[in-house]
Amino acid sequence: MANRILSIVFFIVILFTAACRPPSTTGDCSPDASYDTASAGSPADIPLMYGIPIDSFDLVSGEIKRNGFLSTLLPKYGITIQELEMVLKNSADVFDVRKMRFGSNYTLFCDRDSNARARYMVYEHDPTTCYIFSFRDSLNITRYRKEINKEIRFSTLTIETSLWDAMLKNGLHPSLVTGLSEIYAWSIDFFGLQKGDTFRVIYEEMFIDGKSLGTGRIFGASFSGYGTSVYAIPFEQGGREGFFDADGNSLRKAFLKAPLQFSRVTSRFSSSRLHPILRIRRPHYGVDYAAPVGTPVHAVGDGRVTRASHEGGSGKMISIVHNSVYSTSYLHLSRFASGIAPGVYVKQGDIIGYVGSTGLSTGPHLDFRFYKNGSPVDPLRVEAPPVEPVADSNRIRFDRQKSVVVSLLESF
């Protein structure tokens, strides 16, 4: 079985290398430019940190503070203000010190003598990128990229209560749930998942220093539920990679299934609902999603904003016209996203506002409404048209790739 999996993995690596876009480069463990360390010509067994041999230095670590931190810290370790200014001047095109992030880690490499002068300072800008300040013969800053290790993984998620809980139970990175929700956003109602529904997914997970950075590429997935199965086959055509079902139809539809990534339905579309505040029965031509104040609300499709205002009982609301047939509205928002105003064009998935409780509302939620030819329709029952399927000219290549992905997904 192990040999079978290894051979399949080898095959899929070869296939995806040829048929899909190549993974983004991660860089190597060396700095972008040479800098003067004692490592030149050093024996290979000398331990290195950020490419610097650590056997000759004492290390001092801490966190970046606010307000002139470097000019306060470095003189304590023998670095003059003139030297610091020269470092910043020589490497202004490498790193702008004003972009240092407060709370990020730094490490000083200090001489092992009574002066304890700093020879290097390494500033960790983000998990993948560091900047090395050199105070030796060369006064400069060098960018250093950590090595990103990638592992291909296979996971099965069986729903008990929610996809999020299934992720926690299996000890998986949250970004995998986000990736699956984005791939299946147009074809699966994540608010309607039922116990026993199952996801299978092949993906790469990225690591730095043994710590997970999250999910990289997803090489294939399947969903079993609602009495059917939906495969997600990655395939590139027209210079763009998308996900397609087993028949070659795009999983991307004209509209997202929901304007929120994770929430729960508290009130459905109805022609006669008892209003929770007015205590009278009247139509509720929308779906209510309960979510905390400030939860981002996404446009379910491309379109033009026709309204972004406070409208009485609807509170702060946004309306979008998507085409000559469809339009949507988003009610009870706490605020609008930056730049949202009547006449502005938005893309599918753009954040347009944030969940609130304005207008006639008993608590934080989004009232989402969907219109077809001007008449309200149930958002949970809308059948959105798919985008372009796999072209006939690409069919042989797609079928070959589908065969590999499906075989892998059914092997675990």
C-alpha positions in Angstrom: 0.0 0.0 0.0 2.8 2.4 0.9 4.6 1.8 -2.4 1.3 2.4 -4.2 0.8 5.7 -2.5 4.4 6.7 -3.2 4.1 5.9 -6.9 0.8 7.8 -7.2 2.3 10.8 -5.4 5.3 10.7 -7.8 2.9 10.5 -10.7 0.8 13.5 -9.5 3.9 15.6 -8.9 5.0 15.0 -12.5 1.5 15.5 -13.8 0.9 18.8 -12.0 4.3 20.1 -12.9 3.5 19.6 -16.5 -0.2 20.5 -16.5 -0.7 23.2 -13.9 1.1 26.4 -13.1 4.3 25.8 -11.1 4.2 26.5 -7.3 5.5 30.0 -6.4 9.1 30.0 -5.5 10.1 30.2 -1.9 13.6 31.3 -2.2 16.5 29.7 -0.4 18.1 30.0 3.1 20.7 32.5 2.0 20.5 36.3 2.0 19.6 38.2 -1.2 23.1 39.7 -1.2 26.4 38.8 0.3 27.4 40.1 3.7 30.5 39.9 5.8 30.3 37.0 8.3 32.8 34.7 9.7 31.0 31.9 7.8 33.1 32.3 4.7 35.2 29.2 4.5 33.9 28.0 7.8 33.6 24.2 8.4 30.3 22.8 7.5 29.6 21.5 11.0 29.5 25.0 12.6 25.9 25.8 13.7 24.3 28.6 11.8 21.4 30.9 12.5 20.1 33.1 9.7 23.3 32.0 7.9 25.5 33.4 10.7 27.8 31.1 12.7 26.7 31.3 16.3 29.7 29.7 18.0 31.5 33.1 18.3 28.6 35.2 19.6 26.4 35.7 22.6 22.7 36.1 21.5 20.3 38.6 22.9 16.7 38.5 21.9 13.7 40.7 22.4 10.7 42.4 20.8 10.6 45.6 18.8 9.2 48.5 20.8 7.8 51.9 19.7 9.4 55.3 19.3 13.1 55.4 18.4 13.7 51.9 19.6 16.9 51.2 17.6 18.5 54.5 18.5 17.8 53.6 22.2 18.8 49.9 22.0 21.9 49.7 19.8 24.1 52.2 21.7 23.9 49.9 24.7 25.7 47.3 22.6 28.4 49.6 21.2 26.7 50.8 18.1 27.0 54.6 17.6 24.1 56.7 16.1 26.4 57.5 13.2 26.9 53.8 12.4 23.2 53.2 12.6 22.5 56.2 10.3 25.1 54.8 7.8 23.5 51.4 7.8 20.1 52.9 7.1 21.5 55.2 4.4 23.4 52.4 2.7 20.4 50.1 2.5 17.5 52.5 2.0 16.5 50.5 -1.1 16.6 47.2 0.8 14.5 48.0 3.8 12.6 51.0 5.2 13.1 51.0 8.9 9.9 52.9 9.4 8.1 49.7 8.3 9.3 47.8 11.3 6.4 46.0 13.1 6.1 46.6 16.8 6.1 43.4 18.7 8.2 41.5 16.1 11.2 39.6 17.3 14.9 40.6 17.0 18.2 38.9 17.9 21.5 40.6 18.5 24.8 38.7 17.8 27.3 40.2 20.3 31.0 39.7 20.8 32.0 37.4 23.7 34.1 39.9 25.5 33.7 42.7 28.1 32.5 45.1 25.4 29.7 42.8 24.2 29.5 44.8 20.9 26.7 43.9 18.5 28.0 42.7 15.2 24.6 41.8 13.7 21.0 42.4 14.5 18.4 40.2 12.9 14.9 41.6 12.6 12.1 39.1 11.9 9.7 41.0 9.7 7.3 38.1 9.0 7.5 34.3 9.3 9.4 34.0 6.0 11.5 37.2 5.8 14.2 38.6 8.1 16.5 41.6 7.7 20.1 41.3 8.9 21.7 44.6 10.1 25.5 44.3 9.8 27.7 46.4 12.0 31.0 44.8 10.9 33.2 46.2 8.1 30.2 46.6 5.9 27.4 48.7 7.3 24.3 47.5 5.5 21.1 45.6 5.7 20.5 42.3 3.9 17.2 40.5 3.3 17.2 36.9 4.4 14.4 34.4 3.4 13.8 31.4 5.5 13.4 28.0 3.8 9.8 26.9 3.4 9.3 23.2 3.5 6.3 21.7 1.8 4.6 18.4 2.6 1.8 16.7 0.5 -1.0 15.7 2.9 -4.2 13.6 2.6 -7.1 14.4 5.0 -10.6 13.2 5.5 -13.1 15.4 7.3 -16.4 13.9 8.5 -19.0 16.3 9.7 -20.4 15.9 13.2 -21.5 19.4 13.8 -19.6 21.7 11.4 -16.6 21.8 9.1 -14.7 24.0 11.6 -15.3 21.4 14.4 -14.1 18.6 12.1 -10.9 20.6 11.4 -10.3 21.0 15.2 -10.9 17.3 15.9 -8.4 16.3 13.3 -5.8 18.9 14.4 -5.7 20.5 10.9 -4.7 24.1 10.1 -7.6 26.5 9.9 -6.5 27.7 6.4 -7.5 24.3 5.0 -11.2 25.0 6.0 -10.9 28.4 4.4 -9.5 26.9 1.2 -12.3 24.3 1.0 -14.9 26.9 1.6 -13.5 29.1 -1.2 -13.4 26.2 -3.7 -16.9 25.0 -2.9 -18.4 28.4 -2.1 -20.6 28.2 -5.3 -21.7 24.6 -5.1 -22.1 23.7 -1.4 -24.2 25.4 1.3 -21.9 25.3 4.2 -24.7 26.3 6.5 -26.6 23.2 5.5 -23.9 20.6 6.1 -25.3 17.5 7.8 -23.8 14.8 10.1 -22.0 12.2 8.0 -21.1 14.6 5.1 -17.5 14.0 4.2 -14.7 16.0 2.6 -11.5 14.4 1.3 -8.6 16.6 0.2 -5.1 16.4 -1.1 -3.1 19.5 -0.3 0.3 20.9 0.5 1.1 22.3 4.0 4.0 24.7 4.4 6.4 24.7 7.3 9.1 27.0 8.6 11.3 25.8 11.5 8.8 23.0 12.0 5.9 25.4 12.5 3.0 25.3 10.1 2.3 28.4 7.9 -0.9 26.9 6.7 -2.2 25.3 3.5 -0.5 26.0 0.2 -2.0 24.5 -3.0 -4.9 22.2 -3.0 -4.4 19.4 -5.5 -7.9 17.9 -5.4 -10.9 17.4 -3.1 -14.2 15.7 -3.0 -17.4 16.2 -1.1 -20.0 13.5 -0.3 -23.3 14.7 1.0 -26.9 15.6 -0.1 -26.9 12.1 -1.7 -24.3 13.1 -4.2 -20.5 13.6 -4.7 -18.8 16.7 -6.0 -15.2 16.5 -7.0 -12.9 19.5 -7.2 -10.3 19.0 -9.9 -7.7 21.8 -10.3 -7.1 22.5 -14.0 -5.5 25.4 -15.9 -6.9 26.8 -19.1 -6.7 30.2 -20.6 -3.7 31.0 -18.4 -5.8 30.6 -15.2 -6.3 27.7 -12.8 -9.7 26.9 -11.6 -11.5 23.9 -10.0 -13.9 21.7 -12.0 -16.2 18.9 -11.3 -15.9 15.4 -12.8 -17.8 16.5 -15.9 -15.5 19.4 -16.5 -18.0 22.1 -15.3 -16.5 24.9 -13.3 -17.2 24.9 -9.6 -17.2 28.7 -9.8 -20.7 30.0 -10.3 -22.0 33.5 -11.0 -22.8 33.9 -7.2 -21.4 32.8 -3.9 -23.7 30.5 -1.9 -23.7 33.0 1.1 -22.2 36.4 1.8 -20.6 35.2 5.0 -17.9 32.6 5.3 -19.0 31.0 8.6 -22.3 31.7 10.4 -25.7 30.1 11.0 -29.1 30.7 9.5 -31.6 32.0 12.2 -34.5 33.0 9.9 -35.4 31.8 6.5 -37.3 33.2 3.5 -41.0 33.4 4.3 -44.2 35.0 3.0 -45.6 35.2 6.6 -43.2 35.6 9.5 -43.9 36.9 13.0 -41.7 40.0 13.2 -39.6 39.7 16.4 -40.0 43.4 17.3 -43.2 44.6 15.7 -45.0 41.3 16.7 -47.0 41.2 13.5 -47.0 38.8 10.6 -45.5 40.0 7.4 -43.3 38.7 4.6 -39.6 38.2 5.3 -38.0 38.2 1.8 -34.5 37.3 3.0 -32.3 35.0 5.0 -30.9 36.0 8.4 -27.4 34.9 9.3 -26.3 35.3 12.9 -22.8 36.5 13.3 -20.7 38.8 15.6 -20.7 42.5 15.0 -17.9 43.4 12.6 -17.9 40.1 10.7 -17.0 40.9 7.1 -19.8 40.7 4.5 -18.9 39.8 1.0 -20.5 40.6 -2.3 -21.9 37.4 -3.7 -21.2 38.4 -7.3 -19.7 41.1 -9.5 -21.9 44.2 -9.8 -22.6 47.9 -9.2 -23.6 49.4 -5.9 -26.9 51.2 -6.2 -27.5 52.0 -2.5 -25.3 52.4 0.5 -27.3 54.3 3.2 -29.4 54.1 6.4 -32.9 53.0 5.4 -35.2 53.1 8.5 -36.0 49.6 9.8 -33.4 48.0 7.4 -30.7 50.0 9.1 -27.5 50.5 7.2 -27.9 48.6 4.0 -26.2 48.0 0.6 -27.9 47.0 -2.7 -26.0 45.7 -5.7 -27.2 45.2 -9.3 -25.3 42.2 -10.7 -26.8 42.1 -14.2 -30.2 42.7 -16.0 -31.7 39.8 -14.0 -30.2 39.6 -10.6 -29.6 42.0 -7.6 -28.9 41.6 -3.9 -29.3 43.5 -0.7 -27.5 43.4 2.7 -29.3 44.8 5.7 -28.6 45.8 9.3 -24.9 46.5 8.7 -22.8 48.1 11.4 -20.8 50.0 8.8 -19.8 50.1 5.1 -16.4 49.0 3.9 -14.0 51.6 2.7 -14.8 53.0 -0.7 -18.3 51.6 -0.9 -20.8 54.1 -2.3 -23.5 54.2 -5.0 -22.0 53.8 -8.4 -19.0 51.8 -7.2 -18.3 48.5 -9.0 -17.4 45.5 -6.8 -16.0 42.0 -7.6 -17.3 38.7 -6.3 -15.9 38.1 -2.8 -15.1 41.8 -2.1 -15.8 42.9 1.5 -18.6 45.5 1.2 -19.6 45.9 4.8 -19.7 44.5 8.3 -22.4 42.7 10.3 -24.3 44.9 12.8 -27.6 45.4 14.4 -28.8 48.7 13.0 -32.5 49.4 12.2 -35.2 47.1 13.6 -33.0 44.3 14.9 -33.0 42.2 18.0 -29.3 41.3 17.8 -26.2 41.2 15.4 -27.1 39.5 12.2 -27.1 40.0 8.4 -30.4 40.0 6.5 -29.5 38.9 3.0 -31.9 39.4 0.1 -31.9 38.1 -3.5 -33.9 39.5 -6.4 -34.6 38.0 -9.8 -36.1 40.4 -12.3 -37.0 42.7 -9.4 -38.9 40.0 -7.5 -37.6 38.5 -4.2 -36.5 34.9 -4.4 -35.2 32.6 -1.7 -31.4 33.0 -1.6 -31.0 29.4 -0.4 -32.8 28.1 -3.5 -31.1 30.2 -6.2 -29.6 28.0 -9.0 -26.7 30.2 -10.3 -25.4 29.6 -13.8 -21.8 28.1 -14.1 -18.9 29.9 -15.8 -17.1 28.4 -18.8 -16.5 24.6 -18.6 -13.4 22.8 -19.8 -12.9 23.5 -23.4 -13.2 20.6 -25.9 -9.6 21.3 -27.0 -8.4 20.7 -23.4 -10.6 17.7 -22.7 -7.9 15.0 -23.1 -5.6 16.8 -20.8 -8.3 17.4 -18.2 -9.5 13.7 -18.3 -5.9 12.6 -17.7 -5.6 14.9 -14.7 -9.0 13.9 -13.4 -8.1 10.3 -13.4 -5.1 10.9 -11.2 -6.9 13.1 -8.7 -9.9 10.8 -8.4 -7.7 7.7 -8.0 -5.8 9.5 -5.2 -8.9 10.7 -3.4 -10.4 7.2 -3.4 -7.2 5.6 -2.1 -7.5 6.9 1.5 
